[in-house]
Amino acid sequence: MEAITPSELKAILHSKRANIYYIEHCRVLVNGGRVEYVTDAGKQSQYWNIPVANTTTVLLGTGTSITQAAMRELAKAGVLVGFCGGGGTPLFSANEVDVEVAWFSPQSEYRPTEYLQAWVRFWFHDDLRLAAAKAIQHSRVQRIADTWPHRVLRDAGFAVDTTRLDALLAHSRHAIDLAPDNTNLLIEEALLTKALFKLAVDTVGYGDFTRAKRGSGTDPANRFLDHGNYLAYGLGATATWVLGLPHGLAILHGKTRRGGLVFDVADLAKDAHILPQAFLSAMRGDDEQSFRRGCIEALTRSEALDFMIDTLKAVALGTAARVDKPERPA
């Protein structure tokens, strides 16, 4: 078998790669030239291949270790590696300050600069940074409008009241337009998510639900939301890396979360795809693996990474084009 060069591994665009991995209680290493993770089954070890050329993100949970050789091969293939707690909960450092996720980006210099230049051009203007954040939130709302009434969710048992959904999203669009600053826009983001929780609970008949913070939830829906959101963070981190955008150049979450741009972009997938799957899986009694499979299938089927990348491109170029305009509405 001929050796595969790193340039050949990168032939598959990130937006077209099929795999997102969340693994725990295993070792990641290179075996026979392939990146594999090893799990213990009694006295035997089982080896599972990670097809790096067709993988966007690998999230390592509790009880994992990875070799230098494996990190090198993942970097060559442009795979983002993230370290998080068990079940997608935050990491905790020695001083008990929670870290959402620690990302190790591939150190490639061969990334586009066009979008970074555009992003930096508008980023230092408060009004344009707010305009970019509003554009992201409008794309988030439209994604929910396109996804929640879809036949796939309806056939799975998530038959949402479309009249109620449309009214909710119309109200949110109006509030986004009227938000005078980032603080009010963040409030609207949270209010919409809270309303969507209520709508999802009523749609599947979940019963009482309160969104827990910092991974403290013990009921299935809370645990699945924590776990699934980290898949969205993985795609968000990949989308920003592909376009050469540093995670610190946030437009909405920057004051509350380190590396906030990842969370800005993850908004494009969290409520649209992860939220309904979390409540569906909770009602069905799915385990984490089944839930994770459902999320990955939904993200892949909807081309969520493509959508994130295209949205970031449009926001970067569109907002930068307004820098020299004499009158710029916020």
N, C-alpha and C positions, 0 to 999 in steps of 0.2 A: 504493500500500500504506500503510495507516494505521500510525502509530508505536505501538509497544508500550510501555506504561508499566511501571516497575519493579514496581508492585503486581501487575500481571498476570503478570509473570515468576515471581513467588513463589507463584503459584496451585498449582503442583505441590509437594506435600509432599516434603521431602528423602528420606524413607524410600521414596518411590515413584519417585524419579528413576532413570533407566536408565543414565546414563553416568558412567564414571570414566575420566579420561584420564591417561596417562603419555606425555609427548612429549619429544623431545630433538633437538638440531641443527636448530632452527627459530626463527622469530620469531612472537610472538603479538601481534596488533594488531587494530584495529577497521577494517573495510573495508565501506563502504556501510551502516553501522549495525549490522553483524554482527561478532561476535568470531571471528577466524579465525587459524589458524597457517599459516605460509608455509614451504615447503621448497623447496630448490633442486634441480632436475633438469637438470644440464648448464647450458645457457644460459637455461633457462626456470625460472620460479617457479610452484609449484603451491600453490593456496589451498584450505584445508580448513576447513569450518565447524565451530565448536564450539557446539552448541545449549545455550546457557547456562541456559535455563529448565528443561532436563531433565538437568542435570549436577550432581553432588554435589561432585566433587573434581577438580582439575587438578594433577598433579605435573609439575614442570619439571625435567628432567635436565640433563646437560651440553650445552653449546653452545646454550643457549636465551636468549632475551631477550624482554621483554614491555614494552609501552608503558603509559604512565600511563592512557591512555584505555581500554585493554583491562582493566587492573586495576579501573578504576572500574566498568565494565560487569559484570565478574564479581562485584564486591562488591554491586552493586545486585541481582543475581540470587541472592545468598546462596551463592556458590560458594567453597569453600575452596581456596586456592592454596598448594601446598607446593613448596619447593625442596630437591632432593636430588641426590646424585651420580649418575653414569651407572649404569644397570641397577638403580637403587634402592639403591645403596650410600650410606653416610653421607657427609655433607658434611665437609670438613676446613677449619678456620679457619687463620689465619696461624700460630697457636701449636701447630698439629698436634693440637688437641683435637677429637675427632670430635663432630659434631652430628648426631643421628639424622635430623632433618628440621626445616626452618624453616617454620613455618606462618604464613600471613597470613590472619587471620580477617576476615570481613566485619564492619564496624563498625556493626551495627544494634542499636538500643536496644530493638527490639520483639521481645524474646525472653521466654519465661516465666521467672518468678522462683521459682515454687513448688518446683522441684526443686533449685535452688541453695540456697534457704532450708533445705530438708530435709537436703541434703548437709552444709552448714556446721553444722547442728544436731548431727549425730553425729560429724563429722570430728575434733573436738578430744578425743574420748574414744578412748583407745587400744584398749579392748576392742571397741568398736563399729566402729572402723575395720577391725580384724581380722575381725570378723563380716561386714562388707561385702565384704572381699576374699575370704573363704571363699565367700560367695554367688556372686560372680563366677566363681570357680574351679569351683564345682559346676555352674553354667550352662555353662561351657566343656566340662566332662566330658560333660554330657548332650548338648550339641551334637555332639560327636564320636560319641557312641553312636548318635545319630539319622542322622548323615551318612555315616559310613564304610561301613556295610553297604548303603547305598542302591543301588537298581537302576541308576541312572545311572552311578555309579562302577564297579559290577560289570560292566556292559556295555562300559565303556571299557577294561577290563582290570585293574581294581583290585579283585580278588575277595579281600577280607580274610578271615582266619580269625576268624569271629565268636566262637568259644569263647575263643580267646586274647585277643581284644579285650575281651570282657566281663570276663574275669578281671583284665586290666590296669586297666580303668576302675573295677572294684569295689575293687581295692587302693588306687587313687588317691583314691576317695571317702572311704575309711576314714582315709587319711593326712591328707586335708584336715581332716576333723573333729577329728583329734587334734593338729593343729599348734598349739603353744602361743603362737607369735608369728609376726610377718611373715617373719623370717629362715627359719624352718622351712617356712613356706608357700611361699616363693620356691624353696627347695630341692626341695620336692615338685613344684612347677610344672616345674622343670628336669628332674627325674627322669622325669616323665611324658612330656615332649617327647622325651627321649632314648630312652625305650622305644618311643614311637610311630615314631621314625626307624627303629629296628631292625625293627619290625613292617612298616613300609612297604617297607623294603629287601627283606625276605623275601617280601613279597606280589608285588612286580614282578620280583624276581630281579636287583636292581641290582648286587650285589656289595659290595666293601668301600666303606664310607662313613664319613667323619668330618666332623662339622659344623664348618666353618671360622668364624672370628670376624672381625668388622670388614670384611666384604666381601672377604676374601682368598681365598676358594675359587675354584678354577679348573675344577672338574668341573661338568657341567651341573646336577646336582641342587642343589649349593650356590648356584650363580648364580641359579637359578630361585627358590630359597627367599628369597634376599636381595631379589630383584626383586618377588616376589609379596607378601612381608610388607609392603612399602610401600603396596600397595593396601589391605591390612587397616588399616594406620596411617591412611590417608586416610579410610576409613569411620569409624574410631574418633574421629578428630578432628572429623569431621562430626557424629557422634552427640552428642558432648559439647557442641559449639557450639550445635546445635539446642536442647538442653535448658538452655543457659546455664551449663554447668559449666566453670570454668577448668581448663586442662590441668595446672595446678600442684597441684590438690587430689587427688593420687594416694592410693590406698589400699594399694597393694602395691609398685609400682616407684619410688616417690618418692625413695628414698634413693640409688638407683643411676642414675636417668635423669631428666634435666630434662624437665618436662612429662609426668611419668610416667602421668597418667591416660589419655592416649592409648594407652599400651602396656598398661595394665590392660584397657581395652575391646577392643583389638585381639586379645587372647587368645581372645575369643569367636569369632574367624574364622580365625586363623592355622593352627592345627593341624587344625581341622575341614575347611577348604576348600583352603587354599593348599598344605599339606603333601602330601596325596595327588596334587594336580595337578602339583606339582613333580616328583615321581618318575615319574608317568605320562608327562609331557612329555619328561623326560630319557631315558626308555627308548625313546620314539618318535623321538627326534632332532629335536624341535620347535625352531624358532627362538624368539627372545624374543617376537615379535609373536604367534605362535600360542599360546605359553604364556600370555601376558597375556590374550588373547581367551578362553582356557579358564577362567582365574581369574575374569574379569569375568562370564562367563556363569554360573559356579557361584555367585558371590556374589549375582548378580541373581536367579537362579532360586530360591535358598534364602531370598531376602528377608533377607540378612544385616544390612543396615542397620536394618530394622524390628526384628530380634531384638536388636540392640545397644541401640537406643533403649528398647524395652520392658523389657529387663533393667535398664538404668540407672534407669528410672522405678521399677521394683519395689524395687530395692536402696535407692534414695534414700528413698522413702516408708516402706518396711518397716523399715529400720534407724533412721530418725529417730523412728519410733513407739516405739522401745524406750528412748529416752533417759531418760524419767522412771520407768521400771520399777525397783523397788528391787533386784531380783536379775537380773543380766544375764550369762548364760553367754557366754564368749568364742567 
